[in-house]
Amino acid sequence: MINQDTSPERRDPDLGSGYRIHEIESRCRMPMHIDTTLLLLSPGKVLVNPEYIDVNRLPDVLSSWDILIAPEPNPIDERLLKITSMCGKWLSMNILMIDEKRVIAERHHTDMLRALEKWGFEPIPCDLLHYAPFGGSFHCATLDVRRRGTLESYFR
């Protein structure tokens, strides 16, 4: 995890002087997909995969944040998607934040949609389940071209 900060610890010369790196340990044996492990949702709220992340070992920079534990994913019934998805069962975490409240999520992941609503977000259910064999869902399949607003750090 990288945030803009001026403190000297853990700086990476390739990023420049205004950034700080915070290491997050994963219990996943083959970590390859951050979007199914940990996701910053909005200022002060982070979604974590309880199978991969020990919330007691998160970096201090997240100590004042609401830690939202991802619900157990709804099973994917389609045989081909079970076999081909590179993201495994935690694809339900691969969501796309539109702003601090609105979030696009796969309509088949009903437990995630309910959890997001319970946490104060406004989920927008959409279909993208058949993108899974290509390695993800909404967060992976999108690229910001234009954004309104200013660059902002979630870490104060």
C-alpha positions as CSV (number, residue, x, y, z in Angstrom):
1,M,0.0,0.0,0.0
2,I,1.4,3.4,-0.9
3,N,0.3,6.8,0.4
4,Q,1.5,10.3,0.0
5,D,3.4,11.3,3.0
6,T,6.6,13.2,3.8
7,S,8.0,11.1,6.6
8,P,11.4,9.6,5.7
9,E,10.7,5.9,6.6
10,R,10.2,3.3,3.9
11,R,10.6,5.7,0.9
12,D,11.0,4.3,-2.5
13,P,13.4,6.4,-4.7
14,D,11.5,5.3,-7.9
15,L,8.2,6.8,-6.6
16,G,9.7,10.2,-5.6
17,S,10.0,11.9,-2.3
18,G,6.3,12.4,-1.5
19,Y,5.3,8.8,-1.0
20,R,5.5,6.2,1.8
21,I,5.2,2.4,1.5
22,H,3.2,0.4,4.0
23,E,3.8,-3.4,3.9
24,I,0.7,-5.6,4.3
25,E,1.3,-9.2,5.0
26,S,-0.8,-11.8,3.2
27,R,-1.5,-15.4,4.2
28,C,-2.3,-16.3,0.6
29,R,0.2,-18.9,-0.6
30,M,0.2,-17.4,-4.1
31,P,-0.6,-13.7,-3.8
32,M,-1.3,-12.2,-7.2
33,H,-4.5,-10.2,-6.9
34,I,-4.6,-7.3,-4.6
35,D,-8.3,-6.6,-5.5
36,T,-9.3,-9.9,-3.8
37,T,-7.1,-9.2,-0.7
38,L,-7.5,-5.6,0.5
39,L,-9.3,-2.6,-0.9
40,L,-9.5,1.0,0.3
41,L,-13.1,1.9,-0.2
42,S,-13.4,5.5,1.0
43,P,-11.6,7.6,3.6
44,G,-11.5,5.6,6.8
45,K,-12.9,2.3,5.4
46,V,-11.0,-0.7,4.2
47,L,-12.3,-4.0,2.9
48,V,-10.2,-7.0,3.8
49,N,-10.3,-10.7,2.9
50,P,-10.4,-12.6,6.2
51,E,-8.8,-15.7,4.6
52,Y,-5.7,-13.7,3.4
53,I,-5.3,-10.8,5.9
54,D,-4.8,-10.9,9.7
55,V,-6.5,-7.6,10.7
56,N,-4.3,-7.6,13.9
57,R,-1.2,-7.2,11.7
58,L,-2.4,-4.3,9.5
59,P,0.0,-1.3,9.4
60,D,-0.5,1.4,12.0
61,V,-1.7,3.9,9.3
62,L,-4.9,1.9,9.3
63,S,-5.4,1.7,13.1
64,S,-8.1,4.3,13.2
65,W,-10.0,3.0,10.1
66,D,-13.1,0.9,10.0
67,I,-12.0,-2.6,9.0
68,L,-14.8,-4.2,7.0
69,I,-14.5,-8.0,6.7
70,A,-15.6,-9.3,3.4
71,P,-18.4,-11.8,3.7
72,E,-17.9,-15.4,2.5
73,P,-18.4,-15.2,-1.3
74,N,-21.6,-16.6,-2.8
75,P,-20.6,-19.8,-4.7
76,I,-20.2,-19.5,-8.5
77,D,-22.4,-22.3,-9.9
78,E,-21.2,-22.2,-13.5
79,R,-18.6,-25.0,-13.9
80,L,-16.5,-23.1,-16.5
81,L,-16.2,-20.0,-14.4
82,K,-15.1,-22.1,-11.4
83,I,-12.2,-23.6,-13.4
84,T,-11.1,-20.5,-15.3
85,S,-11.3,-17.7,-12.8
86,M,-7.7,-16.6,-11.9
87,C,-9.1,-14.8,-8.9
88,G,-10.5,-17.8,-7.0
89,K,-13.6,-17.6,-4.9
90,W,-12.9,-14.0,-3.6
91,L,-13.9,-12.3,-6.8
92,S,-16.8,-10.8,-4.9
93,M,-14.3,-8.2,-3.5
94,N,-13.4,-6.9,-6.9
95,I,-15.7,-3.9,-6.9
96,L,-15.5,-0.4,-8.3
97,M,-15.9,2.7,-6.1
98,I,-17.6,5.5,-8.1
99,D,-17.3,7.9,-5.2
100,E,-17.3,7.7,-1.4
101,K,-20.8,6.1,-1.4
102,R,-21.6,4.5,-4.7
103,V,-20.1,1.2,-5.6
104,I,-20.5,-1.1,-8.6
105,A,-20.6,-4.8,-7.7
106,E,-21.4,-8.1,-9.4
107,R,-25.2,-8.8,-9.0
108,H,-24.5,-12.5,-8.4
109,H,-22.5,-11.7,-5.2
110,T,-25.6,-10.9,-3.1
111,D,-23.9,-11.3,0.3
112,M,-21.3,-8.6,-0.7
113,L,-24.1,-6.3,-2.0
114,R,-25.9,-6.6,1.3
115,A,-22.7,-6.1,3.3
116,L,-21.9,-2.9,1.3
117,E,-25.4,-1.6,2.0
118,K,-25.1,-2.4,5.7
119,W,-21.8,-0.5,5.8
120,G,-23.4,2.7,4.4
121,F,-22.6,2.3,0.7
122,E,-25.0,2.5,-2.2
123,P,-24.3,-0.7,-4.2
124,I,-25.1,-0.7,-7.9
125,P,-25.6,-4.4,-9.0
126,C,-24.4,-5.1,-12.5
127,D,-23.5,-8.2,-14.6
128,L,-19.8,-8.9,-15.3
129,L,-19.4,-12.4,-14.1
130,H,-18.2,-13.7,-17.4
131,Y,-15.2,-11.4,-17.3
132,A,-13.8,-13.6,-14.4
133,P,-11.8,-15.9,-16.8
134,F,-9.8,-12.9,-17.9
135,G,-8.6,-12.2,-14.4
136,G,-11.1,-10.1,-12.4
137,S,-14.2,-8.0,-12.3
138,F,-15.1,-4.3,-12.3
139,H,-12.0,-3.0,-10.6
140,C,-9.7,-4.8,-13.1
141,A,-11.8,-4.3,-16.1
142,T,-11.9,-0.5,-15.9
143,L,-9.4,2.3,-16.4
144,D,-10.0,5.9,-15.4
145,V,-9.7,8.2,-18.4
146,R,-11.0,11.3,-16.8
147,R,-11.8,12.1,-13.1
148,R,-13.4,15.1,-11.5
149,G,-12.1,16.5,-8.3
150,T,-8.6,16.8,-6.9
151,L,-6.0,14.3,-5.8
152,E,-6.6,13.5,-2.2
153,S,-4.8,11.3,0.3
154,Y,-7.0,9.1,2.6
155,F,-4.2,9.2,5.2
156,R,-3.9,12.3,7.3
